[in-house]
């Protein structure tokens, strides 16, 4: 049995001090927003408790699906690497970036040196997407939906090169009998009211999944526990979201994460999801429920 943990959207604090020239444009809005509101909802001590709780369950691997940063200030990158190192060694922790990690265009230049070890495929160079990491019978497929957007927008895009590479890669992993887990920041389905934060090429992504399959899609971005069953070539594909791992309020749910116990069963798979997190009025991280997910 392989145990995979999934957390997302840590939105690490505290916000480092910023030079005036770093706060031009979109960052100025995000900086004010953090100090007025977001810093009260995203708490480092909560994130530490979540990570400790994950480690107490001894997962074989931990997936982190983006938004480690807030406004991608130069001073946010080094602490984010320090934090990733506390989650676990890069061999056992996989990271894909979110929209806050691409808050400004030049942010992506920093990804390679700070996070490359955690988003490096087994046979590809760091931050080359999609990447694949094989761990036992599990294949972790990292996609980037992180793009720089206009102020007040939080959309994402996979883009043609990744969508073009994905089918062959999924087919090969299926032929090798792997349990395919796609890691992406933006959800593959967004409510119409949330168009400002949608994955713009979600329909094309779902079409690839419908034709080539995957056993599981893990995402963040919406800061809530969610489960959507997508069409696959031979059954449904669960797409699962988790709240921000540091949240104690705001627009999303309280901090939480998911554990997946994955094992071969006959010609298919068993995959049991356990959700854990905070509940209102308590500092304890508790079981929020278990669910057997049908594999494709
Ligand atoms: Fe996000």
Boltz pocket constraint, residues with backbone or C-beta under 6 A from the ligand:
constraints:
  - pocket:
      binder: B
      contacts: [[A, 67], [A, 98], [A, 99], [A, 100], [A, 154], [A, 185], [A, 220], [A, 221], [A, 222]]
      max_distance: 6.0
